[in-house]
Amino acid sequence: MTAAELLEKLVDSYRSSFDITRPFELADSTYDAYAAFNVTSAKYVLVKKAELWRANCFEHVFFKCVSGDLVQELADFSGAIATDISPRLICGGEKYPPKNHMYSYITVLYICENGCTPREIRAVRRFRYYKNYLFSVRGYAQARAVAFDLKNSRVYGNRAARPLVKAYRKFF
């Protein structure tokens, strides 16, 4: 399986629920695809005007085929989260996310056709980003990183991406 074939399979698996943009430019990087998802849950009594609570949940997924240094790619993505993704995609240009924001997952999927070195695997597994807004009153954002090693038919991810890694093993 080539990187392009896996990218198409992944994007097709997201197409039914996510809005797909191909290609996607973010800060100084260009991603092969970007998928955005949001869902709103609410509880009300008798009529919709008597709303008890509302929660908005978001997920942003970035797809990239990598042939170079994955460690540098992760460092660049970590910087992009702080400088571009969080202010623009999560907060919408404001200081904090909108009122009913519950959580935002920021997921990056790297497809490594030439395989992953032990140094790159360690970098993916140690990748972390977690930020709460207004002591979690306005929700939180968490980053998940997944690397597909096509050479060895393996999937690696950080702690937050553990459920994703289990699901993505079916692609091999």
C-alpha positions in Angstrom: 0.0 0.0 0.0 1.4 3.4 -0.9 1.0 6.6 1.1 -1.5 8.1 -1.5 -3.7 5.0 -1.3 -3.8 5.1 2.5 -4.5 8.8 2.5 -7.5 8.2 0.2 -8.8 5.4 2.5 -8.4 7.6 5.5 -10.1 10.6 3.9 -12.9 8.4 2.6 -13.5 7.1 6.2 -13.9 10.6 7.4 -16.0 11.9 4.5 -19.4 10.8 5.8 -19.2 12.9 9.0 -16.5 15.5 8.4 -16.2 18.5 6.1 -13.1 17.9 4.0 -10.7 20.5 2.6 -7.9 19.5 0.2 -5.2 20.8 0.4 -5.1 22.9 3.5 -2.6 25.6 4.3 -1.9 26.4 8.0 0.8 28.8 9.1 3.9 27.7 7.1 2.8 24.2 6.4 0.6 22.6 3.7 -1.4 19.5 4.7 -2.7 17.0 2.2 -6.2 17.2 3.7 -8.1 18.8 6.6 -11.3 17.4 8.2 -13.6 19.4 10.5 -16.4 18.1 12.6 -18.8 19.7 15.1 -21.8 18.5 17.1 -24.1 20.2 19.5 -26.0 18.6 22.3 -28.7 20.3 24.3 -31.2 19.4 27.0 -34.4 21.4 27.4 -37.8 21.1 29.3 -41.0 21.0 27.3 -40.0 23.8 24.8 -36.7 24.6 23.3 -36.7 28.1 24.9 -36.4 26.4 28.3 -32.9 25.1 27.7 -31.1 23.5 30.6 -27.7 23.1 29.0 -25.9 23.0 25.7 -22.5 21.6 24.7 -20.6 22.1 21.5 -17.9 19.6 20.6 -15.3 19.9 17.8 -12.7 17.9 16.1 -10.0 19.1 13.7 -8.0 16.4 11.8 -4.9 17.2 9.7 -3.6 14.6 7.2 0.0 14.7 5.9 2.3 12.3 3.9 5.8 12.6 5.3 9.0 11.6 3.7 11.4 13.7 5.9 12.0 14.1 9.6 8.9 13.3 11.5 10.4 14.8 14.7 10.6 18.2 13.0 7.1 17.9 11.6 5.8 17.3 15.2 7.7 20.3 16.5 6.3 22.5 13.7 2.7 21.2 14.4 3.1 21.9 18.1 4.1 25.4 17.3 1.2 25.8 14.9 -1.3 24.7 17.6 -0.2 27.5 19.9 0.1 30.2 17.2 -2.6 29.4 14.7 -4.9 26.4 15.4 -6.0 27.4 18.9 -6.5 31.1 18.2 -8.1 30.7 14.8 -9.9 27.4 14.7 -10.9 26.9 18.4 -11.3 30.4 19.7 -12.5 32.0 16.4 -10.2 35.0 16.9 -11.3 35.8 20.4 -9.5 35.3 23.7 -11.6 32.3 24.7 -13.7 29.7 22.8 -17.5 30.4 22.4 -19.8 30.2 25.4 -21.0 26.5 25.1 -17.6 25.0 24.0 -17.0 21.7 25.7 -14.0 20.2 24.0 -11.9 20.4 20.8 -9.7 17.5 19.6 -6.8 18.4 17.3 -5.6 15.3 15.5 -2.7 15.0 13.2 -2.3 11.9 11.0 1.2 11.4 9.5 1.7 8.8 6.8 5.3 7.6 6.7 6.0 5.6 3.5 9.7 5.1 4.3 9.0 3.8 7.8 9.6 5.4 11.3 12.9 5.4 13.2 12.9 4.7 16.9 13.5 8.4 17.6 10.4 9.3 15.6 8.3 6.7 17.3 9.4 8.1 20.7 8.6 11.6 19.6 5.1 10.6 18.5 4.4 8.7 21.7 5.6 11.7 23.8 3.7 14.3 21.9 1.3 16.2 24.2 -0.9 19.2 24.1 -3.7 20.0 26.6 -5.2 23.4 27.4 -8.2 24.3 29.4 -10.0 27.6 28.9 -11.1 29.6 32.0 -10.5 26.7 34.4 -12.5 24.4 32.0 -15.6 26.6 32.2 -15.1 27.2 28.4 -13.9 23.6 27.8 -10.6 22.3 26.8 -8.4 21.4 23.8 -6.4 18.2 23.4 -4.0 17.1 20.7 -3.6 13.6 19.3 -0.8 12.4 17.1 -0.8 9.2 15.0 1.9 7.9 12.7 1.3 5.2 10.1 4.5 3.3 9.4 3.9 1.8 5.9 7.2 0.0 5.7 6.5 -2.1 8.8 2.7 -2.0 8.7 2.4 -0.4 12.2 0.5 2.4 13.7 1.9 4.6 16.5 0.2 7.3 18.6 0.4 9.3 21.8 -1.6 8.6 24.9 -4.5 10.7 23.9 -4.7 8.9 20.5 -4.9 5.4 22.0 -8.5 4.7 20.9 -7.6 5.9 17.4 -4.6 3.6 17.1 -6.8 0.6 18.0 -9.3 1.6 15.3 -6.6 2.4 12.6 -4.9 -1.0 12.9 -7.7 -2.4 10.7 -6.2 -0.4 7.7 -3.2 -2.9 7.7 
